[in-house]
Amino acid sequence: MSPSINIGKKYKHFKGQEYLVLHLAKHSETLEDLVVYQALYGEFGIWVRPLDMFLEKINVNGELVNRFHELE
């Protein structure tokens, strides 16, 4: 079963900052799935990242962790 993303939910980046997932979108040329999300700090910027990258596990100091994980 592949991981999924929940619109309207808060996610925490592995570096500690929190974000709100606003939408899923499609890249106009490649049709790649993209996550549209907003920082919940600073200037509350709007960001876009490929869905696969948003959900991937990354190596941090030799340990595999989620790049983002959903907050309860």
PDB file of N, H, CA, C and O in Angstrom:
ATOM      1  N   MET A   1       0.856  -1.181   0.000  1.00  0.00           N
ATOM      2  CA  MET A   1       0.000   0.000   0.000  1.00  0.00           C
ATOM      3  C   MET A   1       0.900   1.241   0.000  1.00  0.00           C
ATOM      4  O   MET A   1       1.794   1.360   0.838  1.00  0.00           O
ATOM      5  N   SER A   2       0.667   2.150  -0.924  1.00  0.00           N
ATOM      6  H   SER A   2      -0.060   2.054  -1.605  1.00  0.00           H
ATOM      7  CA  SER A   2       1.502   3.339  -1.019  1.00  0.00           C
ATOM      8  C   SER A   2       1.009   4.419  -0.064  1.00  0.00           C
ATOM      9  O   SER A   2      -0.183   4.492   0.236  1.00  0.00           O
ATOM     10  N   PRO A   3       1.931   5.260   0.415  1.00  0.00           N
ATOM     11  CA  PRO A   3       1.526   6.335   1.327  1.00  0.00           C
ATOM     12  C   PRO A   3       0.615   7.338   0.625  1.00  0.00           C
ATOM     13  O   PRO A   3       0.652   7.483  -0.597  1.00  0.00           O
ATOM     14  N   SER A   4      -0.189   8.014   1.407  1.00  0.00           N
ATOM     15  H   SER A   4      -0.219   7.896   2.400  1.00  0.00           H
ATOM     16  CA  SER A   4      -1.080   9.024   0.839  1.00  0.00           C
ATOM     17  C   SER A   4      -0.915  10.321   1.621  1.00  0.00           C
ATOM     18  O   SER A   4      -0.224  10.373   2.639  1.00  0.00           O
ATOM     19  N   ILE A   5      -1.559  11.351   1.128  1.00  0.00           N
ATOM     20  H   ILE A   5      -2.120  11.310   0.302  1.00  0.00           H
ATOM     21  CA  ILE A   5      -1.475  12.661   1.768  1.00  0.00           C
ATOM     22  C   ILE A   5      -2.891  13.137   2.066  1.00  0.00           C
ATOM     23  O   ILE A   5      -3.822  12.822   1.325  1.00  0.00           O
ATOM     24  N   ASN A   6      -3.054  13.880   3.127  1.00  0.00           N
ATOM     25  H   ASN A   6      -2.298  14.136   3.730  1.00  0.00           H
ATOM     26  CA  ASN A   6      -4.372  14.350   3.542  1.00  0.00           C
ATOM     27  C   ASN A   6      -4.456  15.870   3.443  1.00  0.00           C
ATOM     28  O   ASN A   6      -3.756  16.597   4.148  1.00  0.00           O
ATOM     29  N   ILE A   7      -5.327  16.328   2.555  1.00  0.00           N
ATOM     30  H   ILE A   7      -5.895  15.738   1.982  1.00  0.00           H
ATOM     31  CA  ILE A   7      -5.551  17.756   2.354  1.00  0.00           C
ATOM     32  C   ILE A   7      -6.128  18.354   3.634  1.00  0.00           C
ATOM     33  O   ILE A   7      -6.983  17.750   4.282  1.00  0.00           O
ATOM     34  N   GLY A   8      -5.648  19.555   3.994  1.00  0.00           N
ATOM     35  H   GLY A   8      -4.953  20.046   3.469  1.00  0.00           H
ATOM     36  CA  GLY A   8      -6.156  20.244   5.177  1.00  0.00           C
ATOM     37  C   GLY A   8      -5.505  19.811   6.476  1.00  0.00           C
ATOM     38  O   GLY A   8      -5.877  20.291   7.547  1.00  0.00           O
ATOM     39  N   LYS A   9      -4.537  18.910   6.394  1.00  0.00           N
ATOM     40  H   LYS A   9      -4.234  18.521   5.524  1.00  0.00           H
ATOM     41  CA  LYS A   9      -3.851  18.430   7.603  1.00  0.00           C
ATOM     42  C   LYS A   9      -2.486  19.091   7.746  1.00  0.00           C
ATOM     43  O   LYS A   9      -1.881  19.535   6.771  1.00  0.00           O
ATOM     44  N   LYS A  10      -2.022  19.144   8.993  1.00  0.00           N
ATOM     45  H   LYS A  10      -2.514  18.783   9.785  1.00  0.00           H
ATOM     46  CA  LYS A  10      -0.699  19.694   9.281  1.00  0.00           C
ATOM     47  C   LYS A  10       0.341  18.579   9.194  1.00  0.00           C
ATOM     48  O   LYS A  10       0.102  17.438   9.590  1.00  0.00           O
ATOM     49  N   TYR A  11       1.507  18.957   8.658  1.00  0.00           N
ATOM     50  H   TYR A  11       1.701  19.883   8.337  1.00  0.00           H
ATOM     51  CA  TYR A  11       2.637  18.041   8.547  1.00  0.00           C
ATOM     52  C   TYR A  11       3.863  18.709   9.137  1.00  0.00           C
ATOM     53  O   TYR A  11       4.008  19.931   9.086  1.00  0.00           O
ATOM     54  N   LYS A  12       4.738  17.896   9.694  1.00  0.00           N
ATOM     55  H   LYS A  12       4.619  16.903   9.736  1.00  0.00           H
ATOM     56  CA  LYS A  12       5.982  18.412  10.255  1.00  0.00           C
ATOM     57  C   LYS A  12       7.145  17.934   9.396  1.00  0.00           C
ATOM     58  O   LYS A  12       7.268  16.745   9.102  1.00  0.00           O
ATOM     59  N   HIS A  13       7.995  18.875   9.000  1.00  0.00           N
ATOM     60  H   HIS A  13       7.894  19.841   9.240  1.00  0.00           H
ATOM     61  CA  HIS A  13       9.196  18.579   8.231  1.00  0.00           C
ATOM     62  C   HIS A  13      10.238  17.996   9.168  1.00  0.00           C
ATOM     63  O   HIS A  13      10.248  18.318  10.356  1.00  0.00           O
ATOM     64  N   PHE A  14      11.110  17.148   8.656  1.00  0.00           N
ATOM     65  H   PHE A  14      11.102  16.887   7.691  1.00  0.00           H
ATOM     66  CA  PHE A  14      12.103  16.507   9.514  1.00  0.00           C
ATOM     67  C   PHE A  14      13.010  17.514  10.221  1.00  0.00           C
ATOM     68  O   PHE A  14      13.629  17.180  11.230  1.00  0.00           O
ATOM     69  N   LYS A  15      13.096  18.750   9.701  1.00  0.00           N
ATOM     70  H   LYS A  15      12.593  19.022   8.881  1.00  0.00           H
ATOM     71  CA  LYS A  15      13.910  19.778  10.356  1.00  0.00           C
ATOM     72  C   LYS A  15      13.145  20.518  11.449  1.00  0.00           C
ATOM     73  O   LYS A  15      13.713  21.359  12.145  1.00  0.00           O
ATOM     74  N   GLY A  16      11.821  20.198  11.606  1.00  0.00           N
ATOM     75  H   GLY A  16      11.360  19.514  11.041  1.00  0.00           H
ATOM     76  CA  GLY A  16      11.075  20.724  12.735  1.00  0.00           C
ATOM     77  C   GLY A  16       9.953  21.696  12.444  1.00  0.00           C
ATOM     78  O   GLY A  16       9.090  21.899  13.298  1.00  0.00           O
ATOM     79  N   GLN A  17       9.932  22.310  11.259  1.00  0.00           N
ATOM     80  H   GLN A  17      10.633  22.145  10.565  1.00  0.00           H
ATOM     81  CA  GLN A  17       8.882  23.296  10.952  1.00  0.00           C
ATOM     82  C   GLN A  17       7.572  22.609  10.560  1.00  0.00           C
ATOM     83  O   GLN A  17       7.573  21.485  10.057  1.00  0.00           O
ATOM     84  N   GLU A  18       6.451  23.306  10.801  1.00  0.00           N
ATOM     85  H   GLU A  18       6.451  24.219  11.209  1.00  0.00           H
ATOM     86  CA  GLU A  18       5.132  22.759  10.482  1.00  0.00           C
ATOM     87  C   GLU A  18       4.537  23.438   9.252  1.00  0.00           C
ATOM     88  O   GLU A  18       4.775  24.616   8.986  1.00  0.00           O
ATOM     89  N   TYR A  19       3.749  22.647   8.509  1.00  0.00           N
ATOM     90  H   TYR A  19       3.556  21.690   8.725  1.00  0.00           H
ATOM     91  CA  TYR A  19       3.144  23.098   7.256  1.00  0.00           C
ATOM     92  C   TYR A  19       1.709  22.584   7.178  1.00  0.00           C
ATOM     93  O   TYR A  19       1.362  21.574   7.790  1.00  0.00           O
ATOM     94  N   LEU A  20       0.888  23.295   6.419  1.00  0.00           N
ATOM     95  H   LEU A  20       1.169  24.116   5.922  1.00  0.00           H
ATOM     96  CA  LEU A  20      -0.490  22.891   6.171  1.00  0.00           C
ATOM     97  C   LEU A  20      -0.611  22.514   4.699  1.00  0.00           C
ATOM     98  O   LEU A  20      -0.287  23.313   3.820  1.00  0.00           O
ATOM     99  N   VAL A  21      -1.077  21.294   4.431  1.00  0.00           N
ATOM    100  H   VAL A  21      -1.340  20.645   5.145  1.00  0.00           H
ATOM    101  CA  VAL A  21      -1.268  20.862   3.044  1.00  0.00           C
ATOM    102  C   VAL A  21      -2.566  21.480   2.528  1.00  0.00           C
ATOM    103  O   VAL A  21      -3.635  21.264   3.098  1.00  0.00           O
ATOM    104  N   LEU A  22      -2.460  22.250   1.446  1.00  0.00           N
ATOM    105  H   LEU A  22      -1.591  22.425   0.984  1.00  0.00           H
ATOM    106  CA  LEU A  22      -3.599  22.978   0.887  1.00  0.00           C
ATOM    107  C   LEU A  22      -4.282  22.240  -0.254  1.00  0.00           C
ATOM    108  O   LEU A  22      -5.511  22.180  -0.309  1.00  0.00           O
ATOM    109  N   HIS A  23      -3.491  21.677  -1.170  1.00  0.00           N
ATOM    110  H   HIS A  23      -2.493  21.726  -1.126  1.00  0.00           H
ATOM    111  CA  HIS A  23      -4.052  21.056  -2.383  1.00  0.00           C
ATOM    112  C   HIS A  23      -3.086  20.027  -2.934  1.00  0.00           C
ATOM    113  O   HIS A  23      -1.904  20.005  -2.591  1.00  0.00           O
ATOM    114  N   LEU A  24      -3.617  19.179  -3.793  1.00  0.00           N
ATOM    115  H   LEU A  24      -4.577  19.198  -4.072  1.00  0.00           H
ATOM    116  CA  LEU A  24      -2.806  18.383  -4.706  1.00  0.00           C
ATOM    117  C   LEU A  24      -3.020  18.993  -6.075  1.00  0.00           C
ATOM    118  O   LEU A  24      -4.136  19.387  -6.414  1.00  0.00           O
ATOM    119  N   ALA A  25      -1.963  19.073  -6.861  1.00  0.00           N
ATOM    120  H   ALA A  25      -1.057  18.754  -6.585  1.00  0.00           H
ATOM    121  CA  ALA A  25      -2.043  19.682  -8.190  1.00  0.00           C
ATOM    122  C   ALA A  25      -1.298  18.786  -9.175  1.00  0.00           C
ATOM    123  O   ALA A  25      -0.595  17.857  -8.777  1.00  0.00           O
ATOM    124  N   LYS A  26      -1.460  19.074 -10.458  1.00  0.00           N
ATOM    125  H   LYS A  26      -2.031  19.829 -10.782  1.00  0.00           H
ATOM    126  CA  LYS A  26      -0.743  18.367 -11.523  1.00  0.00           C
ATOM    127  C   LYS A  26       0.165  19.352 -12.243  1.00  0.00           C
ATOM    128  O   LYS A  26      -0.225  20.484 -12.527  1.00  0.00           O
ATOM    129  N   HIS A  27       1.381  18.905 -12.532  1.00  0.00           N
ATOM    130  H   HIS A  27       1.698  17.985 -12.301  1.00  0.00           H
ATOM    131  CA  HIS A  27       2.292  19.697 -13.353  1.00  0.00           C
ATOM    132  C   HIS A  27       1.703  19.767 -14.757  1.00  0.00           C
ATOM    133  O   HIS A  27       1.285  18.746 -15.303  1.00  0.00           O
ATOM    134  N   SER A  28       1.667  20.950 -15.342  1.00  0.00           N
ATOM    135  H   SER A  28       2.007  21.780 -14.898  1.00  0.00           H
ATOM    136  CA  SER A  28       0.998  21.136 -16.634  1.00  0.00           C
ATOM    137  C   SER A  28       1.686  20.419 -17.791  1.00  0.00           C
ATOM    138  O   SER A  28       1.031  20.079 -18.777  1.00  0.00           O
ATOM    139  N   GLU A  29       2.973  20.186 -17.693  1.00  0.00           N
ATOM    140  H   GLU A  29       3.505  20.463 -16.892  1.00  0.00           H
ATOM    141  CA  GLU A  29       3.714  19.537 -18.784  1.00  0.00           C
ATOM    142  C   GLU A  29       3.861  18.032 -18.566  1.00  0.00           C
ATOM    143  O   GLU A  29       3.660  17.244 -19.490  1.00  0.00           O
ATOM    144  N   THR A  30       4.210  17.638 -17.345  1.00  0.00           N
ATOM    145  H   THR A  30       4.373  18.278 -16.594  1.00  0.00           H
ATOM    146  CA  THR A  30       4.542  16.237 -17.077  1.00  0.00           C
ATOM    147  C   THR A  30       3.412  15.444 -16.432  1.00  0.00           C
ATOM    148  O   THR A  30       3.467  14.216 -16.377  1.00  0.00           O
ATOM    149  N   LEU A  31       2.388  16.140 -15.944  1.00  0.00           N
ATOM    150  H   LEU A  31       2.343  17.138 -15.989  1.00  0.00           H
ATOM    151  CA  LEU A  31       1.266  15.555 -15.202  1.00  0.00           C
ATOM    152  C   LEU A  31       1.700  14.927 -13.871  1.00  0.00           C
ATOM    153  O   LEU A  31       0.962  14.140 -13.276  1.00  0.00           O
ATOM    154  N   GLU A  32       2.912  15.287 -13.410  1.00  0.00           N
ATOM    155  H   GLU A  32       3.511  15.926 -13.893  1.00  0.00           H
ATOM    156  CA  GLU A  32       3.388  14.813 -12.115  1.00  0.00           C
ATOM    157  C   GLU A  32       2.502  15.377 -11.007  1.00  0.00           C
ATOM    158  O   GLU A  32       2.085  16.533 -11.068  1.00  0.00           O
ATOM    159  N   ASP A  33       2.216  14.553  -9.991  1.00  0.00           N
ATOM    160  H   ASP A  33       2.555  13.613  -9.941  1.00  0.00           H
ATOM    161  CA  ASP A  33       1.449  15.014  -8.833  1.00  0.00           C
ATOM    162  C   ASP A  33       2.317  15.916  -7.966  1.00  0.00           C
ATOM    163  O   ASP A  33       3.464  15.589  -7.662  1.00  0.00           O
ATOM    164  N   LEU A  34       1.752  17.062  -7.569  1.00  0.00           N
ATOM    165  H   LEU A  34       0.820  17.328  -7.815  1.00  0.00           H
ATOM    166  CA  LEU A  34       2.451  18.043  -6.745  1.00  0.00           C
ATOM    167  C   LEU A  34       1.637  18.338  -5.495  1.00  0.00           C
ATOM    168  O   LEU A  34       0.407  18.316  -5.525  1.00  0.00           O
ATOM    169  N   VAL A  35       2.328  18.615  -4.400  1.00  0.00           N
ATOM    170  H   VAL A  35       3.328  18.633  -4.376  1.00  0.00           H
ATOM    171  CA  VAL A  35       1.687  19.019  -3.148  1.00  0.00           C
ATOM    172  C   VAL A  35       1.847  20.525  -3.020  1.00  0.00           C
ATOM    173  O   VAL A  35       2.950  21.054  -3.155  1.00  0.00           O
ATOM    174  N   VAL A  36       0.739  21.214  -2.757  1.00  0.00           N
ATOM    175  H   VAL A  36      -0.157  20.784  -2.647  1.00  0.00           H
ATOM    176  CA  VAL A  36       0.754  22.653  -2.495  1.00  0.00           C
ATOM    177  C   VAL A  36       0.569  22.804  -0.989  1.00  0.00           C
ATOM    178  O   VAL A  36      -0.431  22.353  -0.431  1.00  0.00           O
ATOM    179  N   TYR A  37       1.535  23.440  -0.338  1.00  0.00           N
ATOM    180  H   TYR A  37       2.347  23.807  -0.791  1.00  0.00           H
ATOM    181  CA  TYR A  37       1.474  23.528   1.118  1.00  0.00           C
ATOM    182  C   TYR A  37       1.961  24.886   1.603  1.00  0.00           C
ATOM    183  O   TYR A  37       2.693  25.587   0.905  1.00  0.00           O
ATOM    184  N   GLN A  38       1.539  25.244   2.819  1.00  0.00           N
ATOM    185  H   GLN A  38       0.944  24.675   3.386  1.00  0.00           H
ATOM    186  CA  GLN A  38       1.831  26.558   3.375  1.00  0.00           C
ATOM    187  C   GLN A  38       2.613  26.418   4.673  1.00  0.00           C
ATOM    188  O   GLN A  38       2.276  25.607   5.535  1.00  0.00           O
ATOM    189  N   ALA A  39       3.669  27.226   4.796  1.00  0.00           N
ATOM    190  H   ALA A  39       3.943  27.885   4.095  1.00  0.00           H
ATOM    191  CA  ALA A  39       4.433  27.277   6.042  1.00  0.00           C
ATOM    192  C   ALA A  39       3.555  27.859   7.143  1.00  0.00           C
ATOM    193  O   ALA A  39       2.794  28.797   6.908  1.00  0.00           O
ATOM    194  N   LEU A  40       3.663  27.311   8.324  1.00  0.00           N
ATOM    195  H   LEU A  40       4.282  26.549   8.515  1.00  0.00           H
ATOM    196  CA  LEU A  40       2.901  27.816   9.472  1.00  0.00           C
ATOM    197  C   LEU A  40       3.823  28.600  10.400  1.00  0.00           C
ATOM    198  O   LEU A  40       3.713  28.523  11.623  1.00  0.00           O
ATOM    199  N   TYR A  41       4.730  29.354   9.793  1.00  0.00           N
ATOM    200  H   TYR A  41       4.820  29.417   8.799  1.00  0.00           H
ATOM    201  CA  TYR A  41       5.690  30.175  10.533  1.00  0.00           C
ATOM    202  C   TYR A  41       6.170  31.284   9.599  1.00  0.00           C
ATOM    203  O   TYR A  41       5.914  31.238   8.396  1.00  0.00           O
ATOM    204  N   GLY A  42       6.850  32.260  10.139  1.00  0.00           N
ATOM    205  H   GLY A  42       7.058  32.297  11.116  1.00  0.00           H
ATOM    206  CA  GLY A  42       7.452  33.324   9.332  1.00  0.00           C
ATOM    207  C   GLY A  42       6.445  34.063   8.476  1.00  0.00           C
ATOM    208  O   GLY A  42       5.441  34.569   8.977  1.00  0.00           O
ATOM    209  N   GLU A  43       6.716  34.124   7.184  1.00  0.00           N
ATOM    210  H   GLU A  43       7.531  33.713   6.776  1.00  0.00           H
ATOM    211  CA  GLU A  43       5.838  34.836   6.249  1.00  0.00           C
ATOM    212  C   GLU A  43       4.708  33.959   5.716  1.00  0.00           C
ATOM    213  O   GLU A  43       3.960  34.399   4.843  1.00  0.00           O
ATOM    214  N   PHE A  44       4.564  32.746   6.210  1.00  0.00           N
ATOM    215  H   PHE A  44       5.172  32.389   6.920  1.00  0.00           H
ATOM    216  CA  PHE A  44       3.504  31.818   5.814  1.00  0.00           C
ATOM    217  C   PHE A  44       3.494  31.584   4.300  1.00  0.00           C
ATOM    218  O   PHE A  44       2.443  31.584   3.659  1.00  0.00           O
ATOM    219  N   GLY A  45       4.701  31.386   3.747  1.00  0.00           N
ATOM    220  H   GLY A  45       5.555  31.386   4.267  1.00  0.00           H
ATOM    221  CA  GLY A  45       4.864  31.186   2.306  1.00  0.00           C
ATOM    222  C   GLY A  45       4.147  29.956   1.799  1.00  0.00           C
ATOM    223  O   GLY A  45       3.930  28.993   2.535  1.00  0.00           O
ATOM    224  N   ILE A  46       3.780  30.002   0.517  1.00  0.00           N
ATOM    225  H   ILE A  46       3.957  30.784  -0.081  1.00  0.00           H
ATOM    226  CA  ILE A  46       3.147  28.883  -0.180  1.00  0.00           C
ATOM    227  C   ILE A  46       4.229  28.177  -0.996  1.00  0.00           C
ATOM    228  O   ILE A  46       5.001  28.818  -1.709  1.00  0.00           O
ATOM    229  N   TRP A  47       4.275  26.849  -0.881  1.00  0.00           N
ATOM    230  H   TRP A  47       3.648  26.328  -0.302  1.00  0.00           H
ATOM    231  CA  TRP A  47       5.307  26.049  -1.532  1.00  0.00           C
ATOM    232  C   TRP A  47       4.688  24.913  -2.337  1.00  0.00           C
ATOM    233  O   TRP A  47       3.548  24.511  -2.100  1.00  0.00           O
ATOM    234  N   VAL A  48       5.458  24.405  -3.289  1.00  0.00           N
ATOM    235  H   VAL A  48       6.384  24.732  -3.481  1.00  0.00           H
ATOM    236  CA  VAL A  48       5.045  23.264  -4.106  1.00  0.00           C
ATOM    237  C   VAL A  48       6.203  22.277  -4.137  1.00  0.00           C
ATOM    238  O   VAL A  48       7.362  22.665  -4.284  1.00  0.00           O
ATOM    239  N   ARG A  49       5.874  20.995  -3.997  1.00  0.00           N
ATOM    240  H   ARG A  49       4.933  20.680  -3.877  1.00  0.00           H
ATOM    241  CA  ARG A  49       6.892  19.937  -4.029  1.00  0.00           C
ATOM    242  C   ARG A  49       6.253  18.709  -4.672  1.00  0.00           C
ATOM    243  O   ARG A  49       5.069  18.451  -4.451  1.00  0.00           O
ATOM    244  N   PRO A  50       7.011  17.945  -5.462  1.00  0.00           N
ATOM    245  CA  PRO A  50       6.465  16.695  -6.008  1.00  0.00           C
ATOM    246  C   PRO A  50       5.973  15.784  -4.888  1.00  0.00           C
ATOM    247  O   PRO A  50       6.618  15.662  -3.846  1.00  0.00           O
ATOM    248  N   LEU A  51       4.831  15.150  -5.112  1.00  0.00           N
ATOM    249  H   LEU A  51       4.307  15.250  -5.958  1.00  0.00           H
ATOM    250  CA  LEU A  51       4.237  14.267  -4.110  1.00  0.00           C
ATOM    251  C   LEU A  51       5.214  13.184  -3.676  1.00  0.00           C
ATOM    252  O   LEU A  51       5.358  12.923  -2.482  1.00  0.00           O
ATOM    253  N   ASP A  52       5.884  12.553  -4.628  1.00  0.00           N
ATOM    254  H   ASP A  52       5.767  12.765  -5.598  1.00  0.00           H
ATOM    255  CA  ASP A  52       6.839  11.492  -4.280  1.00  0.00           C
ATOM    256  C   ASP A  52       7.923  12.003  -3.339  1.00  0.00           C
ATOM    257  O   ASP A  52       8.324  11.295  -2.415  1.00  0.00           O
ATOM    258  N   MET A  53       8.395  13.212  -3.562  1.00  0.00           N
ATOM    259  H   MET A  53       8.070  13.788  -4.312  1.00  0.00           H
ATOM    260  CA  MET A  53       9.438  13.791  -2.714  1.00  0.00           C
ATOM    261  C   MET A  53       8.866  14.148  -1.336  1.00  0.00           C
ATOM    262  O   MET A  53       9.532  13.952  -0.319  1.00  0.00           O
ATOM    263  N   PHE A  54       7.637  14.671  -1.301  1.00  0.00           N
ATOM    264  H   PHE A  54       7.096  14.830  -2.127  1.00  0.00           H
ATOM    265  CA  PHE A  54       6.987  15.034  -0.036  1.00  0.00           C
ATOM    266  C   PHE A  54       6.869  13.804   0.866  1.00  0.00           C
ATOM    267  O   PHE A  54       7.070  13.896   2.077  1.00  0.00           O
ATOM    268  N   LEU A  55       6.543  12.658   0.273  1.00  0.00           N
ATOM    269  H   LEU A  55       6.379  12.584  -0.711  1.00  0.00           H
ATOM    270  CA  LEU A  55       6.280  11.441   1.040  1.00  0.00           C
ATOM    271  C   LEU A  55       7.501  10.545   1.236  1.00  0.00           C
ATOM    272  O   LEU A  55       7.413   9.535   1.934  1.00  0.00           O
ATOM    273  N   GLU A  56       8.631  10.892   0.639  1.00  0.00           N
ATOM    274  H   GLU A  56       8.703  11.712   0.072  1.00  0.00           H
ATOM    275  CA  GLU A  56       9.774   9.981   0.684  1.00  0.00           C
ATOM    276  C   GLU A  56      10.457   9.941   2.048  1.00  0.00           C
ATOM    277  O   GLU A  56      10.326  10.849   2.869  1.00  0.00           O
ATOM    278  N   LYS A  57      11.185   8.856   2.248  1.00  0.00           N
ATOM    279  H   LYS A  57      11.292   8.119   1.580  1.00  0.00           H
ATOM    280  CA  LYS A  57      12.068   8.725   3.409  1.00  0.00           C
ATOM    281  C   LYS A  57      13.448   9.198   2.978  1.00  0.00           C
ATOM    282  O   LYS A  57      13.887   8.948   1.855  1.00  0.00           O
ATOM    283  N   ILE A  58      14.121   9.884   3.891  1.00  0.00           N
ATOM    284  H   ILE A  58      13.765  10.087   4.803  1.00  0.00           H
ATOM    285  CA  ILE A  58      15.462  10.389   3.600  1.00  0.00           C
ATOM    286  C   ILE A  58      16.415   9.949   4.701  1.00  0.00           C
ATOM    287  O   ILE A  58      15.994   9.617   5.809  1.00  0.00           O
ATOM    288  N   ASN A  59      17.695   9.952   4.383  1.00  0.00           N
ATOM    289  H   ASN A  59      18.037  10.223   3.483  1.00  0.00           H
ATOM    290  CA  ASN A  59      18.718   9.545   5.330  1.00  0.00           C
ATOM    291  C   ASN A  59      19.188  10.763   6.127  1.00  0.00           C
ATOM    292  O   ASN A  59      19.716  11.723   5.566  1.00  0.00           O
ATOM    293  N   VAL A  60      18.985  10.704   7.441  1.00  0.00           N
ATOM    294  H   VAL A  60      18.556   9.924   7.896  1.00  0.00           H
ATOM    295  CA  VAL A  60      19.442  11.766   8.341  1.00  0.00           C
ATOM    296  C   VAL A  60      20.347  11.122   9.383  1.00  0.00           C
ATOM    297  O   VAL A  60      19.890  10.376  10.249  1.00  0.00           O
ATOM    298  N   ASN A  61      21.630  11.423   9.283  1.00  0.00           N
ATOM    299  H   ASN A  61      22.000  12.029   8.580  1.00  0.00           H
ATOM    300  CA  ASN A  61      22.613  10.868  10.223  1.00  0.00           C
ATOM    301  C   ASN A  61      22.545   9.338  10.302  1.00  0.00           C
ATOM    302  O   ASN A  61      22.634   8.755  11.382  1.00  0.00           O
ATOM    303  N   GLY A  62      22.386   8.700   9.132  1.00  0.00           N
ATOM    304  H   GLY A  62      22.314   9.174   8.254  1.00  0.00           H
ATOM    305  CA  GLY A  62      22.370   7.244   9.070  1.00  0.00           C
ATOM    306  C   GLY A  62      21.037   6.597   9.377  1.00  0.00           C
ATOM    307  O   GLY A  62      20.936   5.371   9.389  1.00  0.00           O
ATOM    308  N   GLU A  63      20.007   7.400   9.627  1.00  0.00           N
ATOM    309  H   GLU A  63      20.089   8.397   9.617  1.00  0.00           H
ATOM    310  CA  GLU A  63      18.680   6.872   9.948  1.00  0.00           C
ATOM    311  C   GLU A  63      17.690   7.312   8.878  1.00  0.00           C
ATOM    312  O   GLU A  63      17.688   8.475   8.473  1.00  0.00           O
ATOM    313  N   LEU A  64      16.832   6.373   8.410  1.00  0.00           N
ATOM    314  H   LEU A  64      16.834   5.428   8.738  1.00  0.00           H
ATOM    315  CA  LEU A  64      15.795   6.726   7.449  1.00  0.00           C
ATOM    316  C   LEU A  64      14.595   7.311   8.192  1.00  0.00           C
ATOM    317  O   LEU A  64      14.030   6.676   9.083  1.00  0.00           O
ATOM    318  N   VAL A  65      14.217   8.531   7.809  1.00  0.00           N
ATOM    319  H   VAL A  65      14.676   9.046   7.086  1.00  0.00           H
ATOM    320  CA  VAL A  65      13.070   9.213   8.416  1.00  0.00           C
ATOM    321  C   VAL A  65      12.193   9.776   7.307  1.00  0.00           C
ATOM    322  O   VAL A  65      12.656   9.988   6.187  1.00  0.00           O
ATOM    323  N   ASN A  66      10.933  10.014   7.623  1.00  0.00           N
ATOM    324  H   ASN A  66      10.557   9.841   8.533  1.00  0.00           H
ATOM    325  CA  ASN A  66      10.030  10.656   6.666  1.00  0.00           C
ATOM    326  C   ASN A  66      10.437  12.114   6.506  1.00  0.00           C
ATOM    327  O   ASN A  66      10.736  12.794   7.488  1.00  0.00           O
ATOM    328  N   ARG A  67      10.448  12.596   5.249  1.00  0.00           N
ATOM    329  H   ARG A  67      10.205  12.043   4.452  1.00  0.00           H
ATOM    330  CA  ARG A  67      10.724  14.019   5.018  1.00  0.00           C
ATOM    331  C   ARG A  67       9.654  14.851   5.737  1.00  0.00           C
ATOM    332  O   ARG A  67       9.978  15.837   6.399  1.00  0.00           O
ATOM    333  N   PHE A  68       8.391  14.459   5.608  1.00  0.00           N
ATOM    334  H   PHE A  68       8.128  13.659   5.070  1.00  0.00           H
ATOM    335  CA  PHE A  68       7.263  15.087   6.311  1.00  0.00           C
ATOM    336  C   PHE A  68       6.459  13.983   6.968  1.00  0.00           C
ATOM    337  O   PHE A  68       6.343  12.888   6.418  1.00  0.00           O
ATOM    338  N   HIS A  69       5.905  14.257   8.135  1.00  0.00           N
ATOM    339  H   HIS A  69       6.000  15.146   8.582  1.00  0.00           H
ATOM    340  CA  HIS A  69       4.943  13.315   8.721  1.00  0.00           C
ATOM    341  C   HIS A  69       3.734  14.099   9.228  1.00  0.00           C
ATOM    342  O   HIS A  69       3.846  15.226   9.712  1.00  0.00           O
ATOM    343  N   GLU A  70       2.578  13.457   9.095  1.00  0.00           N
ATOM    344  H   GLU A  70       2.486  12.543   8.702  1.00  0.00           H
ATOM    345  CA  GLU A  70       1.319  14.103   9.488  1.00  0.00           C
ATOM    346  C   GLU A  70       1.240  14.205  11.009  1.00  0.00           C
ATOM    347  O   GLU A  70       1.605  13.278  11.733  1.00  0.00           O
ATOM    348  N   LEU A  71       0.757  15.353  11.473  1.00  0.00           N
ATOM    349  H   LEU A  71       0.461  16.107  10.885  1.00  0.00           H
ATOM    350  CA  LEU A  71       0.548  15.582  12.891  1.00  0.00           C
ATOM    351  C   LEU A  71      -0.874  15.181  13.262  1.00  0.00           C
ATOM    352  O   LEU A  71      -1.796  15.311  12.457  1.00  0.00           O
ATOM    353  N   GLU A  72      -1.040  14.700  14.466  1.00  0.00           N
ATOM    354  H   GLU A  72      -0.291  14.594  15.120  1.00  0.00           H
ATOM    355  CA  GLU A  72      -2.369  14.297  14.952  1.00  0.00           C
ATOM    356  C   GLU A  72      -3.242  15.512  15.215  1.00  0.00           C
ATOM    357  O   GLU A  72      -4.393  15.368  15.628  1.00  0.00           O
TER     358      GLU A  72
END
